[in-house]
């Protein structure tokens, strides 16, 4: 079930009314959440519900055992049982064919022809997200950062919570699980803020990401037919498409969660205004980057050992992060490129996330140095996105080669969806950049305290969504494939 679908538009208000009618019964509310989440997820393919249920039962049981087990070796065995089962399911459904094909190709270079059968498997939606979420619970219980819950319904609700089930944010059990264990109280202000987040997320998804998706698809599919100027346009358009698509989902997820009395973490913090790669990764897909920091980078030693080991740890994290995104060498290459961009900052000791807001002058503009750093970081990130978007490494390299021919021409590119010159899409993007800048610098806030201004903003957002729906193609969220 898509957030931007008629099905969800019917599903959400019905669930909202049923859920809050049970406000005096915490367990009944949690059962309602579990059933609704299973319906939401099973709307794609009910057979994959077995994977979520399996993961839930495994980690709930292991968590209970870890809470009572004192023997160090048995505790470690329980932990590894959870890791092997969860990553095993992820590996079979997402990576089996990839590693098998890589293995066969590698041996073919030595003249050995290996006959092996690939599996015809459909990738379960969101498996990478909920697998990491349940793993965080077991790992935190093992390290005594969290007491195991005895409430199986609350735990099932935590694992399957529908707003963030299929594309995050990847919540930690230490933050989200306690919210299922306490009574929720309806607040009108919180619900209004949730609706505002939903509308702002839909604007990014429908009016920007979906509106430019046909152009991006066409440019990347037919790059050999276009001049460099059009390929550069396609590269930048995809940068905005993937950000607005993913951030749009995260905002909608946060907004929907607010409607039911839950708070989800902020997953994006205006990453395209970052001044270097380290800051970008402190602001992009925060739930994933902090997950890898806490459960991979720090256990490997982080930056507290030798410089060589720190470089190794950074490389491992980025390569695994790339592989997490998809079973294709393009994603691994994308992760490797970001590792290479990150390493120079290590030698100048500039690897902090630097999340402070920009310093503005009297004209409310950042310094020339900050502008240069922001633009250069955005260009580097956009170039890396080519490997993320391309179907193969060869395609990405050829795309870049054609882009570097420097046969610039006046862009007369037509949107393949309606065969008309790009126009209102640019207007939406420029308006979006301006609003993001004002939000990033805290010159405005998404929540207006003035009732009339709030109504006006909501009406404007709704108008933009309706307009965007007319010029774009209704597509699923990009990160559903991960």
C-alpha positions as CSV (number, residue, x, y, z in Angstrom):
1,X,0.0,0.0,0.0
2,X,1.5,3.3,-1.1
3,X,1.3,6.5,0.9
4,X,0.3,8.3,-2.3
5,X,-2.5,6.0,-3.2
6,X,-6.3,6.0,-2.9
7,X,-6.1,2.8,-0.9
8,X,-4.1,4.5,1.8
9,X,-6.3,7.6,1.7
10,X,-9.2,5.2,2.7
11,X,-7.2,3.1,5.1
12,X,-5.7,5.9,7.2
13,X,-8.9,7.7,8.4
14,X,-10.7,4.4,9.2
15,X,-7.7,3.2,11.2
16,X,-7.4,6.6,12.9
17,X,-11.1,6.5,14.1
18,X,-10.9,2.8,15.3
19,X,-7.5,3.4,17.0
20,X,-8.5,6.4,19.1
21,X,-11.9,4.8,19.9
22,X,-9.7,2.4,21.9
23,X,-7.8,5.2,23.8
24,X,-8.6,3.7,27.2
25,X,-7.2,0.3,26.3
26,X,-3.4,0.2,25.7
27,X,-3.2,-3.4,24.7
28,X,-6.2,-3.1,22.4
29,X,-4.5,-0.1,20.7
30,X,-1.3,-2.1,20.2
31,X,-3.3,-5.1,18.8
32,X,-5.0,-2.6,16.4
33,X,-1.5,-1.3,15.3
34,X,-0.3,-4.9,14.7
35,X,-3.3,-5.9,12.6
36,X,-3.3,-2.7,10.6
37,X,0.4,-3.0,10.0
38,X,0.0,-6.6,8.7
39,X,-2.8,-5.5,6.5
40,X,-0.7,-2.5,5.2
41,X,2.3,-4.8,4.5
42,X,0.3,-7.7,3.2
43,X,-1.4,-5.5,0.6
44,X,1.7,-6.1,-1.6
45,X,2.1,-9.8,-1.0
46,X,0.6,-11.5,2.1
47,X,3.1,-14.4,1.8
48,X,5.9,-12.1,3.0
49,X,4.1,-11.6,6.3
50,X,5.7,-14.8,7.4
51,X,9.1,-13.2,7.3
52,X,8.1,-10.4,9.6
53,X,6.3,-12.8,12.0
54,X,9.4,-15.1,12.0
55,X,11.7,-12.2,12.7
56,X,9.4,-11.0,15.5
57,X,9.2,-14.4,17.2
58,X,12.9,-15.0,16.9
59,X,14.0,-11.7,18.4
60,X,11.3,-11.6,21.1
61,X,12.2,-15.1,22.3
62,X,15.9,-14.5,22.2
63,X,15.5,-11.2,24.0
64,X,13.6,-12.9,26.8
65,X,16.3,-15.5,27.0
66,X,19.1,-12.9,27.1
67,X,17.3,-11.2,30.0
68,X,17.5,-14.3,32.2
69,X,20.8,-15.8,30.9
70,X,23.9,-14.9,32.8
71,X,26.4,-17.3,31.2
72,X,28.6,-15.2,28.8
73,X,29.1,-17.9,26.2
74,X,25.4,-18.8,26.1
75,X,24.5,-15.1,25.8
76,X,26.9,-14.7,22.9
77,X,25.4,-17.9,21.3
78,X,21.9,-16.4,21.6
79,X,23.1,-13.1,20.0
80,X,24.7,-14.9,17.1
81,X,21.5,-17.0,16.6
82,X,19.6,-13.8,16.1
83,X,22.2,-12.3,13.8
84,X,22.5,-15.5,11.7
85,X,18.7,-15.9,11.3
86,X,18.0,-12.3,10.5
87,X,20.9,-11.8,8.1
88,X,20.3,-15.2,6.7
89,X,16.8,-14.4,5.6
90,X,18.1,-11.1,4.2
91,X,20.9,-12.8,2.4
92,X,18.8,-15.4,0.8
93,X,16.1,-13.1,-0.5
94,X,18.3,-10.1,-1.4
95,X,21.9,-11.4,-2.0
96,X,21.9,-15.1,-2.9
97,X,21.7,-14.6,-6.7
98,X,24.1,-11.6,-6.6
99,X,26.9,-13.6,-4.7
100,X,26.3,-16.7,-6.8
101,X,26.6,-14.8,-10.1
102,X,29.7,-13.0,-8.8
103,X,31.2,-16.4,-7.7
104,X,30.5,-17.9,-11.1
105,X,32.0,-14.9,-13.0
106,X,35.1,-14.9,-10.8
107,X,35.9,-18.6,-11.6
108,X,35.2,-18.0,-15.3
109,X,38.3,-15.8,-15.4
110,X,40.3,-19.0,-14.6
111,X,38.7,-21.0,-17.3
112,X,36.3,-22.8,-14.9
113,X,32.7,-23.0,-16.0
114,X,30.5,-23.6,-12.9
115,X,26.9,-24.6,-13.4
116,X,24.7,-23.3,-10.6
117,X,21.0,-22.5,-10.4
118,X,19.8,-19.1,-9.3
119,X,16.6,-18.7,-7.3
120,X,13.6,-16.9,-8.7
121,X,12.8,-14.8,-5.6
122,X,10.9,-11.6,-5.2
123,X,12.6,-9.2,-2.9
124,X,10.2,-8.6,0.0
125,X,9.4,-4.9,0.4
126,X,11.3,-3.2,3.3
127,X,13.2,-6.3,4.4
128,X,16.5,-4.4,4.9
129,X,14.7,-1.9,7.1
130,X,12.9,-4.1,9.5
131,X,15.8,-6.6,9.7
132,X,18.1,-3.9,11.0
133,X,15.4,-2.6,13.4
134,X,14.9,-6.0,15.0
135,X,18.7,-6.6,15.1
136,X,19.2,-3.4,17.1
137,X,16.8,-4.7,19.7
138,X,18.7,-8.0,20.2
139,X,22.1,-6.3,20.2
140,X,21.0,-3.6,22.7
141,X,19.6,-6.2,25.0
142,X,22.8,-8.3,24.8
143,X,24.8,-5.2,25.8
144,X,22.4,-4.4,28.6
145,X,21.4,-1.1,27.0
146,X,17.8,-2.2,27.1
147,X,15.7,-4.6,29.2
148,X,13.9,-7.2,27.2
149,X,10.1,-6.6,27.0
150,X,7.7,-9.2,28.2
151,X,4.9,-7.7,26.2
152,X,4.8,-9.7,22.9
153,X,2.1,-7.5,21.4
154,X,4.0,-4.3,22.0
155,X,7.1,-5.9,20.5
156,X,5.2,-7.1,17.4
157,X,3.8,-3.5,17.1
158,X,7.4,-2.1,17.3
159,X,8.7,-4.5,14.6
160,X,5.8,-4.0,12.2
161,X,4.8,-0.4,12.9
162,X,3.3,0.5,9.4
163,X,4.4,4.2,9.0
164,X,8.1,3.3,8.9
165,X,7.9,-0.5,8.2
166,X,8.9,-0.5,4.5
167,X,11.3,2.5,4.2
168,X,12.2,3.7,7.6
169,X,13.4,5.6,9.4
170,X,15.1,2.6,11.1
171,X,14.1,3.2,14.7
172,X,16.0,1.9,17.7
173,X,14.2,-0.3,20.2
174,X,15.5,2.0,23.0
175,X,13.6,4.9,21.4
176,X,10.4,3.5,19.8
177,X,9.6,0.4,21.9
178,X,8.9,2.3,25.1
179,X,6.3,4.4,23.2
180,X,4.2,1.2,22.8
181,X,4.4,0.4,26.5
182,X,2.8,3.7,27.7
183,X,-0.6,5.2,27.3
184,X,-1.0,7.5,24.3
185,X,-3.1,10.6,24.6
186,X,-4.7,12.4,21.6
187,X,-3.5,16.0,21.2
188,X,-5.1,18.1,18.5
189,X,-1.9,20.2,18.0
190,X,0.1,17.1,17.5
191,X,-2.4,15.7,14.9
192,X,-2.3,19.0,13.0
193,X,1.5,18.9,13.0
194,X,1.3,15.4,11.7
195,X,-1.0,16.4,8.8
196,X,1.4,19.3,8.0
197,X,4.3,16.8,7.7
198,X,2.2,14.5,5.6
199,X,1.3,17.3,3.2
200,X,4.9,18.6,3.0
201,X,6.1,15.0,2.3
202,X,3.5,14.5,-0.4
203,X,4.6,17.8,-2.0
204,X,8.1,16.5,-2.3
205,X,7.0,13.1,-3.5
206,X,4.2,14.1,-5.9
207,X,5.1,17.6,-7.1
208,X,8.9,17.0,-7.4
209,X,10.0,13.4,-7.3
210,X,7.2,12.0,-9.4
211,X,7.0,15.1,-11.7
212,X,10.7,14.7,-12.8
213,X,10.8,10.9,-12.7
214,X,9.9,10.5,-16.4
215,X,12.6,12.9,-17.5
216,X,15.2,11.2,-15.3
217,X,14.2,7.7,-16.6
218,X,14.4,8.9,-20.2
219,X,17.7,10.7,-19.9
220,X,19.4,7.7,-18.2
221,X,17.9,5.2,-20.6
222,X,18.9,7.2,-23.7
223,X,22.0,9.1,-22.6
224,X,23.9,8.3,-25.8
225,X,21.4,10.4,-27.8
226,X,21.7,13.6,-25.7
227,X,24.3,16.3,-25.4
228,X,26.4,16.9,-22.2
229,X,24.1,19.7,-21.1
230,X,21.1,17.3,-21.0
231,X,23.1,14.6,-19.1
232,X,24.2,17.1,-16.5
233,X,20.5,18.1,-16.2
234,X,19.6,14.5,-15.7
235,X,22.2,14.0,-13.0
236,X,21.0,17.0,-11.0
237,X,17.4,16.1,-11.6
238,X,18.0,12.6,-10.1
239,X,19.7,14.2,-7.1
240,X,16.5,16.1,-6.4
241,X,14.3,13.1,-7.3
242,X,15.9,10.7,-4.8
243,X,16.1,13.2,-2.0
244,X,12.5,14.4,-2.4
245,X,11.3,10.8,-2.9
246,X,13.0,9.4,0.2
247,X,12.7,12.5,2.4
248,X,9.1,12.7,1.3
249,X,8.4,9.2,2.6
250,X,10.2,9.9,5.9
251,X,8.1,13.1,6.4
252,X,4.9,11.2,5.7
253,X,6.0,8.4,8.0
254,X,6.7,10.9,10.8
255,X,3.4,12.7,10.2
256,X,1.3,9.5,10.2
257,X,3.1,8.3,13.4
258,X,2.1,11.7,15.0
259,X,-1.5,11.0,14.2
260,X,-1.3,7.9,16.4
261,X,0.7,9.5,19.2
262,X,4.2,8.3,18.2
263,X,7.4,10.3,17.6
264,X,9.8,9.0,14.9
265,X,13.3,10.3,14.5
266,X,14.2,12.9,11.9
267,X,15.8,11.0,9.0
268,X,17.1,14.0,6.9
269,X,18.4,17.3,8.1
270,X,18.7,19.3,4.9
271,X,21.7,17.3,3.6
272,X,22.1,19.3,0.3
273,X,23.3,22.3,2.4
274,X,26.2,20.3,3.7
275,X,29.7,21.8,3.4
276,X,31.6,18.5,3.1
277,X,31.0,14.8,2.8
278,X,31.2,14.1,6.5
279,X,28.5,16.7,7.2
280,X,26.4,15.2,4.4
281,X,26.5,11.8,6.0
282,X,25.5,13.4,9.3
283,X,22.4,14.7,7.7
284,X,21.5,12.0,5.0
285,X,19.5,8.9,6.0
286,X,20.4,9.5,9.6
287,X,18.8,6.4,10.9
288,X,21.0,4.2,8.7
289,X,24.2,6.1,9.0
290,X,24.0,6.1,12.8
291,X,23.0,2.4,12.8
292,X,26.3,1.6,11.0
293,X,28.2,3.9,13.2
294,X,26.9,2.3,16.4
295,X,26.8,-1.4,15.3
296,X,29.6,-1.6,12.8
297,X,32.1,1.3,12.9
298,X,32.5,1.6,16.7
299,X,32.7,-2.2,17.4
300,X,35.5,-2.3,14.7
301,X,37.4,0.3,16.7
302,X,36.1,3.5,15.2
303,X,38.7,6.2,15.0
304,X,40.3,5.4,18.4
305,X,43.0,3.1,16.9
306,X,45.7,3.7,14.3
307,X,45.1,5.8,11.2
308,X,45.3,2.7,9.0
309,X,42.6,0.9,11.0
310,X,40.4,4.0,10.9
311,X,40.7,4.0,7.1
312,X,39.8,0.3,7.1
313,X,36.8,0.9,9.3
314,X,35.5,3.8,7.2
315,X,36.0,1.7,4.0
316,X,34.1,-1.3,5.5
317,X,31.2,0.9,6.6
318,X,30.7,2.6,3.3
319,X,31.1,-0.6,1.3
320,X,28.6,-2.4,3.5
321,X,26.3,0.6,3.3
322,X,26.5,0.5,-0.5
323,X,25.7,-3.2,-0.5
324,X,22.8,-2.7,1.9
325,X,21.1,-0.5,-0.7
326,X,21.1,-3.2,-3.4
327,X,22.6,-6.4,-4.7
328,X,24.5,-4.8,-7.5
329,X,28.1,-3.6,-7.9
330,X,26.8,-0.2,-8.8
331,X,25.8,0.3,-5.1
332,X,29.1,-1.0,-3.8
333,X,30.9,1.4,-6.1
334,X,28.7,4.2,-4.9
335,X,29.6,3.4,-1.3
336,X,33.3,3.1,-2.2
337,X,33.3,6.6,-3.9
338,X,31.9,8.1,-0.8
339,X,34.6,6.4,1.3
340,X,37.2,8.0,-1.0
341,X,35.6,11.4,-0.7
342,X,35.5,10.9,3.1
343,X,39.1,9.9,3.6
344,X,40.8,13.3,2.9
345,X,38.7,14.8,5.7
346,X,40.3,12.2,8.0
347,X,43.8,13.6,7.4
348,X,42.8,17.2,8.0
349,X,40.8,16.1,11.1
350,X,37.5,17.4,9.7
351,X,35.3,14.4,10.1
352,X,32.7,15.8,12.5
353,X,29.2,16.0,11.2
354,X,29.2,19.8,11.6
355,X,25.5,20.0,12.0
356,X,25.3,23.5,13.2
357,X,23.2,25.9,11.2
358,X,24.8,28.1,8.6
359,X,26.2,31.5,9.8
360,X,24.3,34.2,7.9
361,X,25.3,37.8,7.1
362,X,23.0,40.8,7.3
363,X,21.5,39.8,3.9
364,X,20.6,36.4,5.4
365,X,23.0,34.7,3.1
366,X,25.9,32.3,4.0
367,X,29.6,33.3,3.5
368,X,31.2,32.9,0.0
369,X,33.3,30.1,1.5
370,X,30.2,28.2,2.7
371,X,28.4,28.7,-0.7
372,X,31.5,27.3,-2.5
373,X,31.7,24.3,-0.1
374,X,27.9,23.6,-0.4
375,X,28.0,23.7,-4.2
376,X,31.1,21.6,-4.5
377,X,29.7,19.0,-2.1
378,X,26.4,18.9,-3.9
379,X,28.2,18.4,-7.2
380,X,30.3,15.6,-5.9
381,X,27.3,13.9,-4.3
382,X,25.4,14.2,-7.6
383,X,28.2,12.6,-9.6
384,X,28.2,9.7,-7.2
385,X,24.4,9.3,-7.7
386,X,25.1,8.4,-11.3
387,X,26.4,5.0,-10.1
388,X,23.5,4.6,-7.7
389,X,21.0,5.3,-10.6
390,X,22.7,3.3,-13.4
391,X,21.8,-0.3,-14.1
392,X,25.5,-1.3,-14.3
393,X,28.9,0.1,-13.8
394,X,29.5,0.1,-17.6
395,X,26.4,2.2,-18.0
396,X,27.5,4.6,-15.3
397,X,31.0,5.0,-16.9
398,X,29.6,5.5,-20.3
399,X,27.1,8.1,-19.0
400,X,30.0,10.0,-17.3
401,X,32.1,9.7,-20.5
402,X,29.2,11.2,-22.6
403,X,28.7,13.9,-20.0
404,X,32.3,14.9,-20.2
405,X,32.3,15.4,-24.0
406,X,31.4,19.0,-23.3
407,X,29.2,19.3,-26.4
408,X,27.0,21.8,-24.6
409,X,23.8,22.8,-26.4
410,X,20.8,24.9,-25.4
411,X,18.5,22.6,-23.4
412,X,15.3,22.0,-25.4
413,X,14.6,18.8,-23.6
414,X,10.9,17.7,-23.6
415,X,9.3,15.9,-20.7
416,X,8.5,12.4,-22.2
417,X,5.4,12.2,-20.0
418,X,3.5,15.0,-21.7
419,X,6.0,15.9,-24.6
420,X,6.1,19.5,-23.3
421,X,9.2,21.6,-22.3
422,X,10.1,21.3,-18.7
423,X,8.7,24.3,-16.9
424,X,6.6,24.0,-13.8
425,X,8.9,21.2,-12.5
426,X,11.7,23.7,-12.4
427,X,9.5,26.2,-10.6
428,X,8.7,23.6,-8.0
429,X,12.4,22.7,-7.6
430,X,13.5,26.3,-7.2
431,X,10.7,27.0,-4.7
432,X,11.7,23.8,-2.8
433,X,15.3,24.9,-2.6
434,X,14.3,28.2,-1.2
435,X,12.0,26.7,1.4
436,X,14.6,24.1,2.4
437,X,17.1,27.0,2.8
438,X,14.8,28.9,5.0
439,X,14.0,25.8,7.1
440,X,17.7,24.8,7.3
441,X,18.7,28.3,8.5
442,X,15.7,28.4,10.9
443,X,14.4,31.5,9.3
444,X,11.0,29.8,9.1
445,X,9.4,26.8,10.8
446,X,7.2,24.1,9.3
447,X,4.8,24.5,12.2
448,X,3.1,27.9,12.2
449,X,1.6,29.0,15.5
450,X,-0.8,31.3,13.7
451,X,-4.0,29.4,12.9
452,X,-4.9,31.4,9.8
453,X,-1.3,31.2,8.4
454,X,-1.4,27.5,9.0
455,X,-4.6,27.0,7.1
456,X,-3.3,29.1,4.2
457,X,-0.1,27.0,4.1
458,X,-2.0,23.7,4.2
459,X,-4.3,24.9,1.4
460,X,-1.2,25.9,-0.7
461,X,0.5,22.6,-0.1
462,X,-2.7,20.8,-1.1
463,X,-2.9,22.8,-4.3
464,X,0.7,22.0,-5.2
465,X,0.1,18.3,-4.6
466,X,-3.0,18.4,-6.9
467,X,-1.0,20.3,-9.6
468,X,2.0,18.0,-9.3
469,X,-0.2,14.9,-9.7
470,X,-1.4,16.3,-13.1
471,X,2.1,16.7,-14.5
472,X,3.9,13.6,-13.2
473,X,3.6,9.8,-13.0
474,X,2.4,8.1,-9.9
475,X,5.4,5.9,-8.9
476,X,6.3,3.8,-6.0
477,X,8.9,5.1,-3.6
478,X,12.5,4.4,-4.8
479,X,13.6,2.9,-1.4
480,X,10.9,0.3,-1.6
481,X,13.4,-1.8,-3.6
482,X,15.9,-1.8,-0.8
